[in-house]
C-alpha cells in the first residue's frame, strides 16, 4: 500500500499561526544546544600537558618519555618518577596535578581551568537548565 503524502497534506490544510508558533517554540531549544556544542569546540580544545614538578626539577629528569602514535618522543602526561634522586624507575600518577603547555599564541581554555572529567556533566547540566526554562 502506497501512501500519497501530498494528498494527505492537502487534506490537513495549510499551517496556521498556532502551528508555526508551536514549531518555532519547539525548535528554539535546539539553538541553545547548538551554541553549547559550538562553544565546547572552541573552549574545550585539547591542550598538551604533563605532570607538575615540585621544586627545580626538569622534565628530562623527572618524567618518563613515551612514543606517541606518530613516533615522536614526548613526556608522559600522566606519570612521574616516584623518587627523582634515586636510580629506580618506579613511577606514580601525578601527585601535584598537571601543567599545561601554553605559548603566547594560545589563550587559556576551559580544559586548562577545569579538569576534563567535570566539563561534560557541567555543560549537560547547564544546557538542560536553559532548555527547561525555554520550554516552559
HELIX and SHEET records of a PDB file:
HELIX    1   1 UNK A    5  UNK A   12  1                                   8    
HELIX    2   2 UNK A   17  UNK A   43  1                                  27    
HELIX    3   3 UNK A   59  UNK A   62  1                                   4    
HELIX    4   4 UNK A  110  UNK A  113  1                                   4    
HELIX    5   5 UNK A  116  UNK A  135  1                                  20    
SHEET    1   A 2 UNK A  49  UNK A  51  0                                        
SHEET    2   A 2 UNK A  98  UNK A 100 -1                                        
SHEET    1   B 2 UNK A  65  UNK A  67  0                                        
SHEET    2   B 2 UNK A  73  UNK A  75 -1                                        
SHEET    1   C 2 UNK A  79  UNK A  81  0                                        
SHEET    2   C 2 UNK A  91  UNK A  93 -1                                        
END                                                                             
